[in-house]
Amino acid sequence: MRRQYLYIFIVMLAGMYSCVEEDYTAPSEFSDLGWYTSFLREPSYVTSVGEFESFSDLSQGAVEHSWTIQSGNYFLKGPISKSDTILTEFIINEGDTLSGDKTIHVLFQEPGIQYVRLVNKFRDSVAFRGLDTVSAKWDGEYWVMDTSFMVDVYDKIKALGIMKYNSEVIDRGPDTLYVEAGTQVEFVDMSEQGRPNTRNWQIRNLSTKLYVANSPDSVAMIPFNKLGVYQAFLTSSRTGETIPPGSDRDTIPNPIKVIPSSQPFELTGDIVELEDQTIRMSFNGEFEPFSGGTELFTVMVNGQAFDVASVVPAASNPTKLDLKLTQEIYRPDVITVSFAGGELLSLDERSPGAFMDIPVKMHTANILNSVTYGFEDGGDGWEAMWDNGATVEFSTEQAATGNFSLKVSKTADQAAGKIHSINAPFSLEDGKTYLFKYKVYVVEGTTTPSVSLWLLPNWTQFWESIDNKTRGEWVEVTTEYEANADDLNRRFMLQLPQNGTIYFDDFWVMEKEVRP
């Protein structure tokens, strides 16, 4: 710690008060109170086990004086230089907890809250004036200043991790844990001693000595895809500006041997288009690197076969294949992918199964903030307009996605409902056509024939019939708009003109694409 080696401070105090001198200096007739510590001006006193701190009594005229420390901590004989690392060699009067020295150096060996007590007795009334004024108290004979310095002592960190497989805790020891390729092992940080606040799990291949995975999570789910033998390590650390640093490393002794999976190697989840027109397929295992393979895939775009330019495992995650076509694709396209199967291999030597005509989920680029326009921030971007008469709230009663939606309710004695996204503006590009989308949930009994979406401040209205919307389920509404040069810092307004209750969710604005 930066305080441990305040040897300049210690030498100065030694010159002023002869900290190594055994005899107590006789008090002068002048009474004054003061003290100084190696914590300087820090608002709280924090150190760690095995570190020392210095305390000096600057008082004048005391007739009695003493320092008291708690058992398990030790007085050190100073001065102590920066090169001194074995501080136990400086312990004096081992076991003593009382000292009459003006300056003391305390080696803290006990963790937790520790107190260093200073007692001075004066013939005259004195006070210490710091952040607060503390005055001596009369005991019938002397004015007594009895104060304690509270020191928060951090223990040495002891890293401790456990390993789980299929939800069962694995007993620590030499026994090998056998896991199937493509499955996950759970690692749990159980470290408590020393109050660590960060950690890092590392997985090392014992054959290559290379680290192949890591995680900062307290509960880390780490997949094992490649055959081999591995070992897990946990580094538990303590970092922060106001706390002493520290770390410790725990080695999970059990080797982890990855064996071939008994499950078929197959497609999982949706096939999706990425923003750059890459078609991504996810599998339940990691692919061995390969070249070629384009002839194994058939991609149909609007009923026509398109040539495949390349197929490669995703660089960031080799459980995924990235496929590129030789031609452009557009958002309205209907695309399917088929795979002949075979030839390609997973890291545990399985061949992927064939599949036919799996649809591609096309990329949709929402220019709106999906949190604000999906109301997942509790409606921070929206406010009722000055002339709103309806009841407006951000509700968890219904949600198309997430937890929140906008609920607007109007009764016969209320004016129309009006709410706008005043705190979440967006801009549109001149000459481009956009699709405006949102979802509505119309409550049974709603009689208003319509709702309106307005683009403000140009007051462009998009009227939508409610009569044809199924009650009691979410329905998507879509409309088009061609932007002009003035469409900067726009916002939406929703208007409920007549009676009923409607929930709104998931507003989208995206550029419309049309295949030429």
C-alpha positions as CSV (number, residue, x, y, z in Angstrom):
1,M,0.0,0.0,0.0
2,R,1.1,3.6,-0.6
3,R,1.0,4.2,3.2
4,Q,3.2,1.3,4.2
5,Y,6.3,3.1,3.1
6,L,5.8,6.5,4.4
7,Y,9.3,6.5,5.7
8,I,9.7,10.2,5.1
9,F,6.7,10.8,7.4
10,I,8.1,8.4,10.0
11,V,11.6,10.0,9.9
12,M,10.0,13.4,10.5
13,L,8.1,12.1,13.4
14,A,11.2,10.4,14.8
15,G,13.0,13.7,14.7
16,M,10.1,15.5,16.4
17,Y,9.3,13.0,19.0
18,S,12.1,10.4,19.2
19,C,9.8,7.5,18.4
20,V,12.4,4.9,19.4
21,E,13.0,6.6,22.8
22,E,11.7,4.6,25.7
23,D,11.3,7.4,28.3
24,Y,8.2,9.6,28.2
25,T,8.9,13.3,27.9
26,A,7.7,15.3,30.8
27,P,4.8,17.5,29.9
28,S,5.1,21.3,29.6
29,E,2.7,23.7,31.2
30,F,1.1,24.5,27.9
31,S,-1.8,22.1,27.0
32,D,-2.7,21.4,23.4
33,L,-4.3,18.4,21.6
34,G,-3.5,16.9,18.2
35,W,-2.6,13.7,16.3
36,Y,-1.5,12.5,13.0
37,T,-1.8,9.2,11.1
38,S,-0.3,7.6,8.0
39,F,-3.8,7.6,6.6
40,L,-3.4,11.4,6.0
41,R,-6.6,13.1,5.1
42,E,-8.5,10.0,4.0
43,P,-12.1,9.9,5.4
44,S,-11.9,6.3,6.4
45,Y,-9.0,4.2,7.7
46,V,-8.5,1.1,5.5
47,T,-5.6,-1.3,5.4
48,S,-5.0,-5.1,5.0
49,V,-3.6,-7.9,7.1
50,G,0.2,-7.9,7.1
51,E,0.4,-4.1,6.6
52,F,1.5,-1.5,9.2
53,E,0.2,2.0,9.9
54,S,1.7,4.8,12.0
55,F,-0.1,7.0,14.6
56,S,1.5,10.0,16.3
57,D,0.3,12.0,19.3
58,L,1.1,15.7,18.7
59,S,-0.4,16.8,22.0
60,Q,1.5,19.1,24.4
61,G,1.2,19.3,28.1
62,A,-0.4,15.9,28.8
63,V,0.2,14.6,32.3
64,E,-0.6,11.0,31.2
65,H,-0.6,9.5,27.8
66,S,-1.1,6.0,26.3
67,W,-1.9,4.1,23.1
68,T,-3.9,0.8,23.2
69,I,-4.3,-1.7,20.4
70,Q,-6.4,-4.9,20.2
71,S,-4.9,-8.3,20.9
72,G,-3.5,-10.0,17.8
73,N,-2.0,-6.8,16.4
74,Y,1.6,-5.7,17.2
75,F,3.7,-2.7,17.9
76,L,6.7,-2.3,15.6
77,K,10.0,-0.5,16.3
78,G,10.7,2.2,13.6
79,P,11.9,3.5,11.4
80,I,11.0,1.0,8.7
81,S,12.4,1.3,5.2
82,K,10.7,0.6,1.9
83,S,12.9,-2.5,1.3
84,D,11.7,-4.1,4.5
85,T,9.2,-6.9,3.6
86,I,9.3,-9.2,6.7
87,L,7.6,-6.8,9.2
88,T,7.4,-9.4,12.0
89,E,11.2,-8.8,12.5
90,F,10.3,-5.3,13.8
91,I,7.8,-6.5,16.5
92,I,8.6,-5.2,20.0
93,N,7.2,-6.4,23.3
94,E,5.2,-9.1,21.6
95,G,1.8,-9.5,23.2
96,D,1.8,-6.0,24.7
97,T,-1.3,-3.9,23.8
98,L,-0.3,-0.7,25.6
99,S,2.4,1.8,24.7
100,G,3.5,5.1,26.1
101,D,5.4,6.2,23.0
102,K,4.4,9.4,21.2
103,T,4.5,7.7,17.8
104,I,3.6,4.0,17.3
105,H,3.7,1.8,14.3
106,V,1.0,-0.9,14.3
107,L,1.3,-4.2,12.4
108,F,-2.3,-5.3,11.7
109,Q,-2.7,-9.1,11.8
110,E,-6.3,-9.4,12.7
111,P,-9.0,-8.9,10.0
112,G,-12.1,-6.8,10.5
113,I,-12.7,-3.6,12.4
114,Q,-9.7,-2.9,14.7
115,Y,-9.4,0.0,17.1
116,V,-6.3,2.0,18.0
117,R,-7.1,4.0,21.2
118,L,-5.4,7.2,22.4
119,V,-5.9,8.5,25.9
120,N,-4.4,11.8,27.1
121,K,-5.0,13.6,30.4
122,F,-4.5,17.3,30.9
123,R,-4.7,19.9,33.7
124,D,-6.4,22.3,31.3
125,S,-9.4,21.9,29.0
126,V,-8.5,21.1,25.4
127,A,-10.3,20.3,22.2
128,F,-9.4,18.7,18.9
129,R,-10.7,20.8,15.9
130,G,-11.0,18.8,12.7
131,L,-14.1,18.0,10.7
132,D,-15.8,18.0,14.1
133,T,-14.7,19.6,17.3
134,V,-14.1,17.0,20.0
135,S,-13.6,18.3,23.6
136,A,-11.9,16.7,26.5
137,K,-14.1,15.6,29.4
138,W,-13.5,16.3,33.1
139,D,-13.1,13.2,35.3
140,G,-12.9,15.0,38.6
141,E,-9.1,15.3,38.5
142,Y,-8.0,15.8,34.9
143,W,-9.4,16.8,31.5
144,V,-9.4,13.5,29.6
145,M,-9.3,13.0,25.8
146,D,-10.2,9.4,25.0
147,T,-10.5,8.7,21.3
148,S,-10.3,5.6,19.1
149,F,-9.3,5.3,15.5
150,M,-11.4,2.7,13.7
151,V,-9.4,0.8,11.1
152,D,-11.0,-1.5,8.6
153,V,-8.5,-4.3,8.1
154,Y,-9.0,-6.5,5.0
155,D,-8.0,-10.1,5.3
156,K,-5.8,-11.9,2.7
157,I,-7.9,-13.2,-0.1
158,K,-8.6,-16.9,-0.3
159,A,-9.9,-18.0,-3.7
160,L,-12.3,-20.9,-3.7
161,G,-14.2,-22.3,-6.6
162,I,-16.5,-25.3,-7.2
163,M,-17.5,-27.1,-10.4
164,K,-20.9,-28.5,-11.4
165,Y,-21.9,-30.7,-14.2
166,N,-25.5,-31.6,-15.0
167,S,-26.4,-29.5,-11.8
168,E,-24.3,-31.8,-9.5
169,V,-21.4,-30.5,-7.5
170,I,-18.2,-32.3,-8.5
171,D,-16.1,-33.3,-5.4
172,R,-12.7,-31.8,-5.6
173,G,-9.9,-34.3,-6.1
174,P,-7.8,-36.1,-8.7
175,D,-10.8,-37.9,-10.3
176,T,-11.3,-36.9,-14.0
177,L,-14.7,-35.3,-14.9
178,Y,-15.9,-36.7,-18.3
179,V,-18.1,-34.3,-20.3
180,E,-19.7,-34.7,-23.7
181,A,-18.6,-32.2,-26.4
182,G,-21.1,-29.4,-26.8
183,T,-22.1,-29.4,-23.2
184,Q,-21.4,-26.8,-20.5
185,V,-19.7,-27.0,-17.2
186,E,-20.8,-24.6,-14.4
187,F,-18.1,-22.9,-12.4
188,V,-19.1,-21.1,-9.2
189,D,-16.9,-18.6,-7.3
190,M,-17.3,-19.3,-3.6
191,S,-14.6,-16.9,-2.4
192,E,-15.5,-14.9,0.7
193,Q,-12.3,-14.4,2.7
194,G,-10.7,-11.0,2.0
195,R,-13.9,-9.5,0.5
196,P,-12.9,-10.0,-3.2
197,N,-15.0,-8.1,-5.7
198,T,-13.8,-9.4,-9.1
199,R,-12.8,-12.7,-10.5
200,N,-11.7,-14.5,-13.6
201,W,-12.2,-18.1,-14.6
202,Q,-9.7,-19.6,-17.0
203,I,-9.7,-22.9,-18.9
204,R,-6.4,-24.4,-20.0
205,N,-5.8,-27.2,-22.5
206,L,-3.4,-29.5,-20.6
207,S,-1.8,-30.7,-23.8
208,T,-1.1,-27.4,-25.6
209,K,-0.8,-25.4,-22.3
210,L,-3.0,-22.7,-24.0
211,Y,-5.9,-21.0,-22.3
212,V,-9.0,-21.6,-24.4
213,A,-11.7,-19.8,-22.5
214,N,-12.3,-17.3,-19.7
215,S,-15.2,-15.7,-17.8
216,P,-15.5,-12.9,-15.3
217,D,-18.9,-14.2,-14.0
218,S,-19.4,-15.4,-10.5
219,V,-21.4,-18.2,-12.0
220,A,-19.8,-19.1,-15.3
221,M,-21.3,-21.4,-17.8
222,I,-18.4,-22.5,-20.1
223,P,-19.0,-24.7,-23.1
224,F,-16.6,-27.5,-24.0
225,N,-16.7,-28.3,-27.7
226,K,-13.3,-29.7,-28.6
227,L,-11.9,-33.1,-27.6
228,G,-9.1,-33.0,-25.1
229,V,-8.2,-32.6,-21.4
230,Y,-8.6,-29.3,-19.6
231,Q,-8.2,-27.7,-16.2
232,A,-10.0,-24.8,-14.6
233,F,-8.4,-21.9,-12.6
234,L,-10.0,-19.2,-10.6
235,T,-8.3,-15.8,-9.8
236,S,-10.2,-13.9,-7.1
237,S,-9.3,-10.3,-6.8
238,R,-10.0,-7.1,-4.8
239,T,-9.7,-3.8,-6.6
240,G,-10.9,-0.2,-6.0
241,E,-9.6,3.3,-5.2
242,T,-10.5,3.1,-1.5
243,I,-9.7,-0.5,-0.7
244,P,-6.3,-2.3,-0.6
245,P,-5.6,-4.5,-3.6
246,G,-5.2,-8.3,-3.4
247,S,-5.7,-11.5,-5.3
248,D,-5.4,-15.3,-4.9
249,R,-5.6,-18.2,-7.4
250,D,-7.4,-21.5,-7.0
251,T,-6.8,-24.5,-9.1
252,I,-9.7,-26.9,-9.5
253,P,-7.7,-30.2,-9.2
254,N,-10.1,-32.4,-11.3
255,P,-9.0,-32.8,-15.0
256,I,-11.9,-32.2,-17.4
257,K,-11.8,-34.7,-20.3
258,V,-14.1,-33.9,-23.3
259,I,-15.4,-37.0,-25.1
260,P,-17.5,-37.2,-28.3
261,S,-21.1,-36.2,-27.9
262,S,-23.8,-38.9,-28.0
263,Q,-26.2,-36.3,-29.5
264,P,-26.7,-35.7,-33.2
265,F,-24.8,-32.7,-34.7
266,E,-27.7,-30.5,-36.0
267,L,-29.1,-27.1,-36.7
268,T,-30.5,-25.2,-33.7
269,G,-32.6,-22.1,-33.5
270,D,-33.5,-19.8,-36.4
271,I,-31.4,-19.2,-39.6
272,V,-31.0,-15.4,-39.6
273,E,-29.8,-12.7,-42.0
274,L,-27.3,-10.3,-40.4
275,E,-27.0,-6.6,-41.3
276,D,-24.3,-7.3,-43.9
277,Q,-26.4,-9.9,-45.8
278,T,-24.6,-12.8,-44.2
279,I,-26.9,-15.8,-43.6
280,R,-26.0,-17.3,-40.2
281,M,-26.8,-20.9,-39.1
282,S,-26.3,-22.1,-35.5
283,F,-25.4,-25.7,-34.5
284,N,-25.1,-27.6,-31.3
285,G,-21.3,-28.1,-31.7
286,E,-18.2,-26.4,-32.9
287,F,-17.0,-26.9,-36.5
288,E,-13.5,-28.1,-37.5
289,P,-12.0,-25.5,-39.8
290,F,-12.8,-26.4,-43.5
291,S,-12.5,-25.0,-47.0
292,G,-15.1,-25.2,-49.7
293,G,-18.4,-26.8,-48.8
294,T,-20.5,-24.4,-50.9
295,E,-21.9,-27.3,-53.0
296,L,-23.5,-28.7,-49.9
297,F,-26.0,-25.8,-49.5
298,T,-28.9,-24.8,-51.6
299,V,-30.4,-21.3,-51.1
300,M,-33.7,-20.3,-52.7
301,V,-34.5,-16.6,-53.0
302,N,-38.1,-16.0,-54.0
303,G,-38.3,-19.4,-55.5
304,Q,-35.0,-19.1,-57.5
305,A,-31.7,-20.8,-56.6
306,F,-28.9,-18.3,-55.8
307,D,-25.2,-19.2,-56.0
308,V,-23.4,-19.6,-52.7
309,A,-20.2,-17.6,-52.6
310,S,-18.8,-18.9,-49.4
311,V,-19.5,-20.9,-46.2
312,V,-17.2,-20.6,-43.2
313,P,-17.4,-21.0,-39.4
314,A,-18.0,-17.7,-37.7
315,A,-14.7,-16.3,-36.4
316,S,-16.2,-15.3,-33.1
317,N,-18.1,-18.5,-32.5
318,P,-17.4,-21.6,-34.6
319,T,-20.7,-23.2,-33.6
320,K,-22.1,-21.0,-36.3
321,L,-21.8,-21.1,-40.0
322,D,-21.8,-17.9,-42.0
323,L,-23.0,-18.2,-45.6
324,K,-22.7,-15.5,-48.3
325,L,-24.5,-15.4,-51.7
326,T,-23.0,-14.0,-54.9
327,Q,-26.1,-11.7,-55.4
328,E,-27.7,-9.0,-53.2
329,I,-30.6,-9.9,-51.0
330,Y,-33.4,-7.5,-49.8
331,R,-35.5,-7.4,-46.7
332,P,-38.8,-8.4,-48.5
333,D,-37.1,-11.5,-50.0
334,V,-38.4,-15.0,-49.0
335,I,-35.3,-17.1,-48.5
336,T,-34.9,-20.8,-47.6
337,V,-31.7,-22.8,-47.0
338,S,-31.2,-26.6,-47.5
339,F,-28.1,-28.7,-46.5
340,A,-27.2,-32.0,-48.0
341,G,-25.5,-33.2,-44.8
342,G,-22.2,-35.1,-44.3
343,E,-18.6,-34.1,-45.1
344,L,-18.3,-31.2,-42.6
345,L,-17.2,-32.3,-39.1
346,S,-17.5,-31.0,-35.5
347,L,-14.5,-30.8,-33.3
348,D,-15.6,-34.1,-31.7
349,E,-15.8,-35.7,-35.2
350,R,-19.6,-35.7,-35.8
351,S,-21.2,-35.0,-39.1
352,P,-24.0,-32.4,-39.3
353,G,-27.4,-33.7,-40.2
354,A,-29.2,-32.7,-43.4
355,F,-32.1,-30.2,-43.5
356,M,-34.5,-28.9,-46.1
357,D,-36.1,-25.6,-46.9
358,I,-35.5,-23.8,-43.6
359,P,-36.8,-20.2,-43.8
360,V,-34.4,-17.3,-43.1
361,K,-35.4,-14.7,-40.6
362,M,-34.6,-11.4,-42.4
363,H,-32.7,-8.6,-40.7
364,T,-34.8,-5.7,-39.6
365,A,-32.9,-2.5,-38.7
366,N,-34.9,-0.4,-36.2
367,I,-33.6,3.2,-36.1
368,L,-35.5,3.8,-32.9
369,N,-34.2,3.0,-29.4
370,S,-35.8,-0.4,-28.8
371,V,-35.8,0.1,-25.0
372,T,-37.5,3.5,-25.1
373,Y,-39.9,2.6,-27.9
374,G,-40.6,-0.7,-26.3
375,F,-41.3,1.0,-23.0
376,E,-38.8,-1.2,-21.1
377,D,-37.4,2.0,-19.4
378,G,-40.9,2.5,-17.8
379,G,-41.8,5.2,-20.4
380,D,-39.0,7.7,-19.8
381,G,-39.1,8.9,-23.4
382,W,-42.8,9.5,-23.4
383,E,-45.1,12.1,-21.8
384,A,-48.8,12.9,-22.0
385,M,-49.5,16.0,-24.0
386,W,-50.9,19.2,-22.4
387,D,-54.4,18.5,-23.7
388,N,-54.5,14.8,-22.9
389,G,-57.7,13.8,-21.1
390,A,-57.3,10.0,-21.0
391,T,-55.6,7.8,-18.4
392,V,-52.1,7.1,-19.5
393,E,-49.7,4.6,-17.8
394,F,-46.8,2.3,-18.5
395,S,-48.1,-1.1,-17.5
396,T,-46.8,-4.6,-16.9
397,E,-50.4,-6.0,-17.4
398,Q,-49.7,-6.7,-21.1
399,A,-46.5,-6.8,-23.2
400,A,-45.9,-7.9,-26.7
401,T,-42.2,-8.4,-25.8
402,G,-40.3,-7.6,-22.6
403,N,-42.2,-6.5,-19.5
404,F,-43.8,-3.1,-20.2
405,S,-46.3,-1.6,-22.6
406,L,-48.1,1.7,-22.9
407,K,-51.7,1.6,-21.7
408,V,-54.2,4.3,-22.8
409,S,-57.8,4.3,-21.4
410,K,-60.5,6.8,-22.2
411,T,-64.0,7.0,-20.8
412,A,-67.0,9.0,-21.9
413,D,-66.3,11.9,-19.5
414,Q,-62.7,12.3,-20.6
415,A,-61.1,14.1,-23.5
416,A,-59.1,12.3,-26.1
417,G,-55.9,10.5,-25.2
418,K,-52.7,12.0,-26.5
419,I,-49.2,11.0,-25.6
420,H,-45.9,11.7,-27.5
421,S,-42.3,10.6,-27.4
422,I,-41.0,14.1,-26.6
423,N,-37.8,12.8,-24.9
424,A,-36.8,10.4,-27.7
425,P,-36.5,12.2,-31.0
426,F,-35.4,10.5,-34.2
427,S,-34.4,11.7,-37.7
428,L,-35.3,10.4,-41.2
429,E,-33.3,10.8,-44.4
430,D,-34.7,12.9,-47.3
431,G,-36.2,10.9,-50.1
432,K,-36.2,7.5,-48.4
433,T,-39.3,5.5,-47.7
434,Y,-39.8,4.1,-44.2
435,L,-42.0,1.5,-42.7
436,F,-43.6,2.5,-39.4
437,K,-44.6,-0.5,-37.3
438,Y,-46.1,-0.9,-33.9
439,K,-48.3,-3.4,-32.0
440,V,-51.7,-2.9,-30.4
441,Y,-53.7,-5.0,-27.9
442,V,-57.4,-3.9,-28.0
443,V,-59.3,-4.7,-24.8
444,E,-62.7,-6.2,-25.1
445,G,-65.4,-3.5,-24.9
446,T,-63.4,-0.8,-26.7
447,T,-65.7,1.2,-28.9
448,T,-63.4,3.8,-30.5
449,P,-63.3,3.1,-34.2
450,S,-59.7,4.2,-34.7
451,V,-56.4,5.3,-33.3
452,S,-54.0,7.7,-35.0
453,L,-50.2,7.7,-35.1
454,W,-48.9,11.3,-35.8
455,L,-45.4,12.3,-36.9
456,L,-44.6,15.6,-35.1
457,P,-44.0,18.5,-35.4
458,N,-45.2,18.3,-39.1
459,W,-48.5,16.8,-37.9
460,T,-48.6,14.0,-40.5
461,Q,-51.4,11.6,-39.5
462,F,-51.5,7.8,-40.0
463,W,-55.1,6.8,-39.2
464,E,-55.7,3.1,-38.3
465,S,-59.1,1.3,-38.0
466,I,-59.7,-0.5,-34.7
467,D,-62.9,-2.1,-35.8
468,N,-61.1,-4.8,-37.7
469,K,-58.6,-5.6,-34.9
470,T,-59.0,-8.9,-33.0
471,R,-59.7,-8.2,-29.3
472,G,-57.6,-9.7,-26.6
473,E,-54.4,-10.4,-28.7
474,W,-51.4,-8.4,-30.0
475,V,-51.7,-7.3,-33.6
476,E,-49.0,-5.5,-35.7
477,V,-49.8,-2.3,-37.5
478,T,-47.7,-1.2,-40.5
479,T,-47.7,2.0,-42.6
480,E,-45.4,3.8,-45.0
481,Y,-43.9,7.3,-45.1
482,E,-41.6,9.0,-47.6
483,A,-39.3,11.4,-45.7
484,N,-38.3,14.9,-46.7
485,A,-35.5,17.2,-45.9
486,D,-37.2,18.6,-42.9
487,D,-37.6,15.3,-41.1
488,L,-35.0,15.9,-38.4
489,N,-35.7,15.5,-34.6
490,R,-39.1,14.0,-35.2
491,R,-41.3,12.3,-32.6
492,F,-44.5,10.2,-32.5
493,M,-47.8,11.1,-31.0
494,L,-50.6,8.5,-30.3
495,Q,-54.2,9.6,-30.2
496,L,-57.1,7.6,-28.9
497,P,-60.2,9.7,-29.9
498,Q,-63.0,7.8,-28.4
499,N,-63.7,5.3,-25.6
500,G,-61.8,2.1,-24.8
501,T,-58.5,0.7,-23.6
502,I,-55.6,-0.1,-25.9
503,Y,-52.1,-1.2,-25.1
504,F,-49.2,-0.2,-27.4
505,D,-45.8,-1.8,-27.7
506,D,-42.7,-2.4,-30.0
507,F,-42.5,0.7,-32.2
508,W,-40.2,0.2,-35.2
509,V,-39.0,2.6,-37.9
510,M,-37.0,1.0,-40.7
511,E,-36.0,1.9,-44.2
512,K,-38.1,0.1,-46.8
513,E,-36.2,-2.1,-49.2
514,V,-37.6,-3.1,-52.7
515,R,-35.9,-5.6,-55.0
516,P,-35.2,-3.8,-58.3
